[in-house]
Amino acid sequence: MDTKYVLVTAARNEESYIEKTIRSVVAQTVHPEKWIIVNDGSVDRTEEIVNKFSLKHNFIQLLNNKSGNIRDFGSKVRAIHKGLRSFQGMDYNFIGNIDADIEFGPNYFERLLERFRENEKLGIAGGWIYELQDGKYRVRFGNSEHSVPGSIQTFRRKCFESVGNYLPIETGGEDCIAEVMARMHGWSTKSFPDLRVFHQRGTGTEKANMLGAHYCLGKEDYFVGNHPLFELLKCTKRIKAKPLIIGSVFRLIGYTGGFLSRTPIKIPQNVIEYLRKEQMNRIKSILKIRTYPLCPPRRDAGDI
């Protein structure tokens, strides 16, 4: 299997983090054919840091994207689209979208590409997120083997082409929708716990403080089409995550605010229906597993 891969990163005001990300990629045992870093209107030293490394490593290329003073998730996706256009005419089989605030070991991509080789139906893959909490890296609450965070999504090229690129969703969640559309086309999505990825700040905190981040994540959950029952159970499950209880409350408030606003969800209806079907099937599966020990099913003589 040809393991040629390319990377794209949208970066805005990432001077505190991006050098660690670049050093992680430079140290890889298998380098990308090209890595496009889109400087999305930064007003700090992001451009200077990327330029320093691009002079030493010819697979790194900087693109400047002039945006407004406020970075929304829609602008991030537009920056990614600009980076992706740079790959036209190139020979590669995998494309990774990585954030500018992560780190990973030197054989991360070598091992990830091996997982793609082992499973021809694997469409999107990535590692296991660890976040910096109280000065230590800890496993991020909410990691799932069946879902790959947007900060580290790597696509098989054929899968990405079937998805048709990221949708620009103002509140974020384009990574979630990309996964749903991939599964709609028969691909599998998987995160691997043995491939550690270190996220240098909490999810969503680049936009707001911790409580504000949870509120924004709740709005995101609404605008990607989450089923109300699924969202309620999701928030209930996360009450033990920091900040205890209040984080889940703010997330539910964000979702409820979107629901009450009656703002149209700009996701294709068939995608929303598929997502909600998946979510209801997960709920049914969990309830089935948890009720069996209390009320075992009746077995007839012919049952296996």
N, C-alpha and C positions, 0 to 999 in steps of 0.2 A: 504494500500500500504506500502510495506517495504521501509523505508527511509534510509537504510544504504548507506553511501556514502564514497568515498575515494578521496584524493587530491594528486596532484603531482605538484611540483614547480621546475623549473630549475633556479638556482641562480649563478650568477658570479659577484663577487665584489659588493655585495649589503649591506655592513655593515651599510650604512647610512639609509637604509630603512627597512631591513628585520625584525628587531625586532618589528616594528609596525605591520607588516603583521602577524607575529607569535602571537602577543598579541591579534589581532583581531580574529584569529582562536581559540585560547585557551579560549576566552571569549564567544564563541558560545553556545547557549542554546542546540544545538544538535551537538555533536562532531563527526568528521569523524572516521571511523573504523581505518584508517591509513592515515598518511600524509607523503609521501616520498618527502624530499627536496634533490635535487641533486645538490651538490656543484660542479659546472662546472669549475674547474680549478681556483678558486678564489685565489688571492694573498693578500687579506686583511683579516679582522676578521670575514668573513661570516661563516666559519666552526666553529669557537669558539662560536659565538652567537647561532647557531643552536644546537650545542652540549649542551650548557647551558640549553636550554629548553627541549631537548630530555631526559635529566636526570630527569626532573620533570614530564613530560607527556609522557606516554608510547605509545601514538598513533603517536608521531613524530619520524621519523627515518631519519637519515642522510646517504646519499650515496655520496661517492667521485668519481667524474668522471675526470680523468686526461685529460685535453685538452691542446691545444696550447696556445700561448700568446694572440692570437687574437680570439675574440668571434664573430662568424658569426651566422646568424639565422639558418643555417643548423646544426651547433653544438648544438644550443639550442634544436632543435627537437630531435637530437640523445640523448641528455641528458634526455629529456622527455621519449623517448622510453625505456631508461634504467630504469627509475623510474617505468614505467608502468609494466615492467616485474615482479616487486616485488609483484604485486597484483594477480598473477596467483594462482588459487586455493582458493581465498578468496570469501566470500559471500557478494556481494554488488549489488546495482541496479543503482547507479549514480557515475560518475567520474568527478571531477572538476580539471581543469588545471588553476592555478592561478599564477600570477606573484609575485615577491618578493618585490614589491614597491607599494602595495595597502593596503587600510584599509576599513573596513565596520562595521556596527553595530552588536551587539551581537545576534540578531535574523535573521541575513541575510540568513543563510542557512535553517533555519526552515521555513521561509517565501518562499524561493525559491523552496524548496521541495514541499510545498503546491501547488505551481503553476503547478508543474509536476503532482500532484495528480488530479488537476482539468482538465487537458487536456492530455489524453493518447497519443495524436499524437505529443506532444511537445518533440522534440528531443534534442535541445540545448537551454539553457536559461542562463540569467545573469542579472546584474543590470545596472544602468545608471551611466556613468562615469562622475566624476567631476575632473578637473585637477587644480593643483596649478598654479595660474597666478597672478603675482604682489602681492604675499603674501596672496591671498585669493583663496578658492576653487570655481571654476566656472564650469557651465555645459560645457562639451567638445563639441566643434563645430563638427558636423558630427554624433552625436549620432542618432541611428535609432532603432525604435522598432522592425524592422524586421531583425536586425543583431546584433550578440553578439561579442564584442571585444575579441581577443585572450587572453587578460590578465585576463579574468574572465569567461571563457567558462565552463559550466557544462553540461555534456552529460547524457542522459538516456543511460544506459549500452547497451541496444539493438541497439540504434542509433549509438553509437560509434563502435560497432562491425560491423554494416552494412557499415559504412564509411571505416573501416579497418585501423584506426590509422592516425596520421598526416603524410603528405608527407614532406620530408626534402627539402625545397625550399631555395636555397642559399640566395636570397634577402629577404626572409620573405614572409608572406601571407598565411602560412599554415592554419591559423585560418579561413581565407576567403574560401579557397578551401574545408576545412572540412564542412563548412556550406553549400556550394553548393552541395557537395556530399550527405549531409544529406537530403536536399530538393529533390534531384534526387531520393532518396529512399522513398519519401513520408512523411518525417518528417517536422515539422514546427520549425522555429527558432525565438526566441523573447527575447528582452531586456525589462525590466520593470522599468519605470521611478521612481516608488516609492521605489525601492531598490537601495539606493545610495551607490556608490563605489568611494572612493577617491584615485585617482592616484597621486602619489607624484611628478611626473615629466611629462613633455610633451611627447606625443607619438613619439617614434623614437629617442628621444634625448639621449638615452643611447649609441647610436652609433656615434652621431655627434652633432654639434651645430644646432640651429634651422633651418637655411637655408639648411645645409647639410642633416638634417632629412627629410625635404620636398623633396629634390632631391632623397633621398633613397626611400621614399614612392612612388614617381613617377616611379622609376625603378621597385619597387615591383608591382605596378599596371600593368605594362607591362608584367612582368613575371608570373603573375597569369592569364593573358589572357583578361584583360579588353578591351572592344570594343573601338576603337579610338574616336568615337562620344561621347560615354558615358564618357570617360576620359576628353574630352574637356569640356563637360557640368559640370562635377564634379569639375574641376578646376575653371571654371567660377563661380560656386555657392560659392566656398570657398574664393573668393577674399576679403570678409569682415572678414575672420578669421585672427588672428595674426600669423605672421607679415603681415600686410595688403598688398594685391596685390602681393608683391614679393614672398610670400610663395607659392601662386598658380603658379606663373611663374616658380619657381624652380621645383615644382612638375611636371609641364608640360614638362619642359626641361628634367627631369629624365625619364619620360615616352617616350618622343621623342627619347632620346639617346638610349634607349633599342630597340625601333622600328627600328631606322636606323642601328643599329648594326646587325640586322637580326639574332641575337642569337636565336637558337631554344628554344621554351617554353617547359619546361619539365613537362607539365601537360597533362594527357590523353585527347585526342581530344574530346571525348564525353563530358567531364567535361567543357572544354572551350566553346563548342557549347551551352551547357545548360546555362552556366553563361551569355554568350552574348545574348541568347534569353531572359533571365530574364531582362537584362539591357535594351534591346530594348523595351520590354513590359513596363518597368517603364517609359521610355522616352515617349512612345505613350500615356500612362495613364496621365502623367503630361501635355502634350500638349493638350489632349482632355479636361481635367479639365479647363485649362486656356483659351481655345478658346470658350467654351460654353457661358460665359457671354457676349462675344463680338459678337458672331454669333450663336444664339440659334438654335437648330435643328428644322426642320419643323415637325409639328405634324399633322398626318392625323386623321380622325374622330375615327378610331379604336384604336389609341394609348392609352395606359394607362397613 
